[in-house]
Amino acid sequence: MARVNYLAALRDAMAEEMRRDPRVFLMGEDLRANLYGSSGGLLDEFGPERVIDVPLAENGVVGVAAGAAMVGMRPVLDITISAFLYPATDQIISIAAKSRYIYGGQTSVPIVIRSSMFYNAGAAAQHSDRPYSMFMSTPGLKIVAPSDVYDAKALLKASIRDEDPVLFFEDFNLWGTAARLPDDEEIILPLGKAAIKREGADVTVFAIAGSVSLALAAAKILEGEGVSVEVIDPRTIKPLDVETVLTSVRKTGRFVAVDPANRTGSVASEIVATVSERIFTSLKAAPLRVCTPDTHIPFAAHMEKGLYPSTESIAAAVRKVMAASKPQ
Amino acid sequence: MALSNSLHAEMYRRMLRIRLFEEAAVELLQRGEIAGALHTTPGQEATIVGACIPLSDQDYMVGTHRSHGHPIGKNAGLKRLMAELLGRVTGVNRGKGGSMHLADFSVGSLGETSIVGSGLPVATGAALGSKMQKNGRVTLCFFGDGASSEGTFHESLNMASIWKLPVIYFCENNGYAISTPASQTVSVKDIAIRAAGYDMPGHVVDGQDVLAVHAVMTEAVERARRGEGPSLIEAKTYRYDEHAMGLPPSNYRTAEEIERWRQRDPIKLFKAVLSEGGMNASEIDAIEAAVKTDVAEAVKFGLESPLADVAETYDHVFVDPILPLQSA
């Protein structure tokens, strides 16, 4: 077991997949200089042909990756800041997501598009986006948002092996984390399968990416208050493992969805709608969402802090759901 | 004339296949058999065929929204193309792409896209893939004068140049982006001038002269196969029909202008060249008769094919959907 930090785990995932499959190559901004910390040593090992620094042309670069994938390559693209996905939405949505469908299955677009969500980092409105939910309503895209070091490595490896386009969202708030990972066995997790990160009996808390650790911390506090919280991490936002959530809520009867994205049209909204639609009668209280309010992110730290889900706000939502529950 | 008679015959045959395919498609549209938008190519056959003929079926090609002719130029069979226009399960895209998205991967036709300019990065990526795979394949990227103002054009040419990719950017300049003259929207007299900004050769060619197009394209293909990088070719051409069938007659171009271009019809011009070159009338008649038969058989095949299968509506969204897609 070696202690590995979050960014090194991502690097290791890419290196392992590049060793395994000669079709895998990296494209991105500032990869060779390892500016962000997840590409250290890759240029030396794999050479400039497979570690390509790209011009600042996000839309074109995504399309180049898609075209290369359509002729048999497996590009892993680092677009860096998640808001840089926006200029590339033409190629992400109209090309990467739709080509297989529109050409009647003649092709596929196995690309991975990595990006980082730099929220809670004093980066202001244009650099602090958590945009996975914007892409959730586009068919044909898979969306992954890991919540810890192990999952980051295991899910990135699965994403690289997947035959469909994957948007892989990395939470900046996890960059400083580290974990002991096995160095003698491969770790890989299936896409589309949620994880029960903590078992509990009274409330199901669904949480995404960096908010999973907050939910686990809240669960610990609530345990001291006599409330047993089950924490579910979807790992993959699309396709969303609804059944694992429904099974949990059937057991607990209470549901809180935590999502660092803006509330309107969030993953939290989607899962709350699904739970309400499918198992309304199992609910003892109305489900609650804990999200970022529908505002832009301000620069000043004292303004930004408090906008995102926190251990306190998650715990408060759980208490509220408990208090609102119908007598059984 | 250095070209062989059989190559000339093949050029004539492919140009005629495009023209008669389009005429048949328009008739089917008028009879109500084809639904939706139909963007036809009569007038542009020499640009298409001159550009495609130097390529093999293993080379790649990316088309545009006005693109029935491109796969035909690239040697695709007519039956499954016509079936696609008719929304049949036997269509190249199983009825899910239609007129603006014909693709026949069996002859290297990687598809057509209806978002103007969005095919340029895909073609660039296919060329990157070929270069990495060292398979000697060249990619032909069609686009129009309108697309030359899109960011994807500039991003793609820049990347192809810095990476010396085996791609030919082939602009079919028909003078108008729907109704807007290129003279009002393009900053340079010839789009080919823009090649200089990306350090690649730029060529202007008479798009009504299939031999001239063939000659300049052959040079660009040889350059690409030698590993010397991309070229930009601009063919000056014209579409006889409106932007899409069924739109009201032009108020943005005069009857005289259209007639002037019709006088230089690429098929008539080349037929005269063939006659002068010694191809006898019976040979020409035989080509024409065979093409008429092929087109009639394609129409028959399409009309007699079953409609696209509603059950396939949810197929091809993903290679591996993981969870069953929900219809409601």
Interface residues (C-beta under 8 A of the other chain):
Chain A: F25 E49 V54 P55 A57 N59 G60 V61 V62 G63 V64 A65 A66 G67 A68 A69 M70 V71 G72 M73 P75 D90 Q91 S94 I95 S99 R100 Y101 I102 Y103 G104 G105 Q106 T107 S108 P110 P139 G140 K142 D162 E163 D164 P190 L191 G192 T236 P239 D241 V242
Chain B: Y60 V62 G91 V92 N93 R94 G95 K96 G97 H101 A103 D104 F105 L110 G111 T113 I115 S118 L120 P121 V122 A123 T124 G125 A126 A127 L128 G129 S130 M132 Q133 G151 T152 E155 S156 N158 M159 I162 D315 H316 V317 F318 V319 D320 P321 I322 L323 L325
